[in-house]
Amino acid sequence: MPKLKTKSGAKKRFRLTATGKVKIPVSRKRHNMRKRPNRFLRQATGTVIAAEGDARKIRRYFLPNA
């Protein structure tokens, strides 16, 4: 059976913590920032821990070797 490759887009978007949780950037910050409150923009900086259901899919399909 061939080796599984990590998806190249996933390498740039997701990181794993030491305990195996998946860190992702905060969503909804790509465009239309002028419509968003300043409070939202301040709180939406950095990264967050993905929900367990999403993290399971990310680890299985996008980061198989991590």
mmCIF file of the C-alpha atoms, coordinates in Angstrom:
data_MODEL
# 
_entry.id   MODEL 
# 
loop_
_atom_site.group_PDB 
_atom_site.id 
_atom_site.type_symbol 
_atom_site.label_atom_id 
_atom_site.label_alt_id 
_atom_site.label_comp_id 
_atom_site.label_asym_id 
_atom_site.label_entity_id 
_atom_site.label_seq_id 
_atom_site.pdbx_PDB_ins_code 
_atom_site.Cartn_x 
_atom_site.Cartn_y 
_atom_site.Cartn_z 
_atom_site.occupancy 
_atom_site.B_iso_or_equiv 
_atom_site.pdbx_formal_charge 
_atom_site.auth_seq_id 
_atom_site.auth_comp_id 
_atom_site.auth_asym_id 
_atom_site.auth_atom_id 
_atom_site.pdbx_PDB_model_num 
ATOM 1  C CA . MET A 1 1  ? 0.000   0.000  0.000  1.00 0.00 ? 1  MET A CA 1 
ATOM 2  C CA . PRO A 1 2  ? 1.442   3.432  -0.916 1.00 0.00 ? 2  PRO A CA 1 
ATOM 3  C CA . LYS A 1 3  ? 2.359   6.042  1.657  1.00 0.00 ? 3  LYS A CA 1 
ATOM 4  C CA . LEU A 1 4  ? -0.238  8.697  2.439  1.00 0.00 ? 4  LEU A CA 1 
ATOM 5  C CA . LYS A 1 5  ? 0.717   12.255 1.670  1.00 0.00 ? 5  LYS A CA 1 
ATOM 6  C CA . THR A 1 6  ? -0.291  15.198 3.818  1.00 0.00 ? 6  THR A CA 1 
ATOM 7  C CA . LYS A 1 7  ? -2.466  17.658 1.890  1.00 0.00 ? 7  LYS A CA 1 
ATOM 8  C CA . SER A 1 8  ? -0.285  20.656 1.078  1.00 0.00 ? 8  SER A CA 1 
ATOM 9  C CA . GLY A 1 9  ? -3.058  23.142 1.886  1.00 0.00 ? 9  GLY A CA 1 
ATOM 10 C CA . ALA A 1 10 ? -3.549  21.551 5.295  1.00 0.00 ? 10 ALA A CA 1 
ATOM 11 C CA . LYS A 1 11 ? 0.120   22.016 6.161  1.00 0.00 ? 11 LYS A CA 1 
ATOM 12 C CA . LYS A 1 12 ? -0.390  25.763 5.864  1.00 0.00 ? 12 LYS A CA 1 
ATOM 13 C CA . ARG A 1 13 ? -3.685  25.938 7.760  1.00 0.00 ? 13 ARG A CA 1 
ATOM 14 C CA . PHE A 1 14 ? -3.588  23.440 10.623 1.00 0.00 ? 14 PHE A CA 1 
ATOM 15 C CA . ARG A 1 15 ? -1.159  22.671 13.434 1.00 0.00 ? 15 ARG A CA 1 
ATOM 16 C CA . LEU A 1 16 ? -1.267  19.928 16.029 1.00 0.00 ? 16 LEU A CA 1 
ATOM 17 C CA . THR A 1 17 ? -0.674  20.563 19.714 1.00 0.00 ? 17 THR A CA 1 
ATOM 18 C CA . ALA A 1 18 ? 1.480   18.264 21.817 1.00 0.00 ? 18 ALA A CA 1 
ATOM 19 C CA . THR A 1 19 ? -1.629  16.447 23.037 1.00 0.00 ? 19 THR A CA 1 
ATOM 20 C CA . GLY A 1 20 ? -2.929  15.900 19.483 1.00 0.00 ? 20 GLY A CA 1 
ATOM 21 C CA . LYS A 1 21 ? -5.549  18.644 19.331 1.00 0.00 ? 21 LYS A CA 1 
ATOM 22 C CA . VAL A 1 22 ? -5.869  20.645 16.121 1.00 0.00 ? 22 VAL A CA 1 
ATOM 23 C CA . LYS A 1 23 ? -5.247  24.403 16.121 1.00 0.00 ? 23 LYS A CA 1 
ATOM 24 C CA . ILE A 1 24 ? -6.977  26.390 13.375 1.00 0.00 ? 24 ILE A CA 1 
ATOM 25 C CA . PRO A 1 25 ? -7.123  30.095 12.515 1.00 0.00 ? 25 PRO A CA 1 
ATOM 26 C CA . VAL A 1 26 ? -10.263 31.962 13.551 1.00 0.00 ? 26 VAL A CA 1 
ATOM 27 C CA . SER A 1 27 ? -12.850 31.898 10.768 1.00 0.00 ? 27 SER A CA 1 
ATOM 28 C CA . ARG A 1 28 ? -14.795 34.722 9.098  1.00 0.00 ? 28 ARG A CA 1 
ATOM 29 C CA . LYS A 1 29 ? -11.909 37.130 8.709  1.00 0.00 ? 29 LYS A CA 1 
ATOM 30 C CA . ARG A 1 30 ? -11.296 36.973 4.955  1.00 0.00 ? 30 ARG A CA 1 
ATOM 31 C CA . HIS A 1 31 ? -13.325 39.891 3.606  1.00 0.00 ? 31 HIS A CA 1 
ATOM 32 C CA . ASN A 1 32 ? -16.036 42.474 4.464  1.00 0.00 ? 32 ASN A CA 1 
ATOM 33 C CA . MET A 1 33 ? -14.197 43.559 7.592  1.00 0.00 ? 33 MET A CA 1 
ATOM 34 C CA . ARG A 1 34 ? -15.773 47.018 7.430  1.00 0.00 ? 34 ARG A CA 1 
ATOM 35 C CA . LYS A 1 35 ? -19.139 45.437 8.318  1.00 0.00 ? 35 LYS A CA 1 
ATOM 36 C CA . ARG A 1 36 ? -17.809 43.710 11.408 1.00 0.00 ? 36 ARG A CA 1 
ATOM 37 C CA . PRO A 1 37 ? -17.688 45.297 14.852 1.00 0.00 ? 37 PRO A CA 1 
ATOM 38 C CA . ASN A 1 38 ? -14.279 46.197 16.226 1.00 0.00 ? 38 ASN A CA 1 
ATOM 39 C CA . ARG A 1 39 ? -14.920 43.880 19.167 1.00 0.00 ? 39 ARG A CA 1 
ATOM 40 C CA . PHE A 1 40 ? -15.292 40.929 16.795 1.00 0.00 ? 40 PHE A CA 1 
ATOM 41 C CA . LEU A 1 41 ? -12.084 41.793 14.965 1.00 0.00 ? 41 LEU A CA 1 
ATOM 42 C CA . ARG A 1 42 ? -10.132 42.030 18.217 1.00 0.00 ? 42 ARG A CA 1 
ATOM 43 C CA . GLN A 1 43 ? -11.461 38.734 19.540 1.00 0.00 ? 43 GLN A CA 1 
ATOM 44 C CA . ALA A 1 44 ? -10.952 36.917 16.238 1.00 0.00 ? 44 ALA A CA 1 
ATOM 45 C CA . THR A 1 45 ? -7.148  37.143 16.253 1.00 0.00 ? 45 THR A CA 1 
ATOM 46 C CA . GLY A 1 46 ? -4.842  34.179 16.632 1.00 0.00 ? 46 GLY A CA 1 
ATOM 47 C CA . THR A 1 47 ? -5.871  30.543 16.625 1.00 0.00 ? 47 THR A CA 1 
ATOM 48 C CA . VAL A 1 48 ? -8.444  28.353 18.345 1.00 0.00 ? 48 VAL A CA 1 
ATOM 49 C CA . ILE A 1 49 ? -8.764  24.643 19.095 1.00 0.00 ? 49 ILE A CA 1 
ATOM 50 C CA . ALA A 1 50 ? -11.004 22.889 16.563 1.00 0.00 ? 50 ALA A CA 1 
ATOM 51 C CA . ALA A 1 51 ? -14.112 21.012 17.674 1.00 0.00 ? 51 ALA A CA 1 
ATOM 52 C CA . GLU A 1 52 ? -13.439 17.323 18.256 1.00 0.00 ? 52 GLU A CA 1 
ATOM 53 C CA . GLY A 1 53 ? -15.618 16.184 15.341 1.00 0.00 ? 53 GLY A CA 1 
ATOM 54 C CA . ASP A 1 54 ? -13.828 18.500 12.928 1.00 0.00 ? 54 ASP A CA 1 
ATOM 55 C CA . ALA A 1 55 ? -10.436 17.661 14.411 1.00 0.00 ? 55 ALA A CA 1 
ATOM 56 C CA . ARG A 1 56 ? -11.027 13.957 13.843 1.00 0.00 ? 56 ARG A CA 1 
ATOM 57 C CA . LYS A 1 57 ? -11.692 14.570 10.140 1.00 0.00 ? 57 LYS A CA 1 
ATOM 58 C CA . ILE A 1 58 ? -8.702  16.893 9.780  1.00 0.00 ? 58 ILE A CA 1 
ATOM 59 C CA . ARG A 1 59 ? -6.334  14.369 11.352 1.00 0.00 ? 59 ARG A CA 1 
ATOM 60 C CA . ARG A 1 60 ? -7.707  11.468 9.320  1.00 0.00 ? 60 ARG A CA 1 
ATOM 61 C CA . TYR A 1 61 ? -8.018  12.979 5.839  1.00 0.00 ? 61 TYR A CA 1 
ATOM 62 C CA . PHE A 1 62 ? -5.646  15.937 5.740  1.00 0.00 ? 62 PHE A CA 1 
ATOM 63 C CA . LEU A 1 63 ? -2.853  15.192 8.216  1.00 0.00 ? 63 LEU A CA 1 
ATOM 64 C CA . PRO A 1 64 ? -2.483  11.388 8.127  1.00 0.00 ? 64 PRO A CA 1 
ATOM 65 C CA . ASN A 1 65 ? 1.217   11.375 9.037  1.00 0.00 ? 65 ASN A CA 1 
ATOM 66 C CA . ALA A 1 66 ? 1.084   13.916 11.866 1.00 0.00 ? 66 ALA A CA 1 
# 
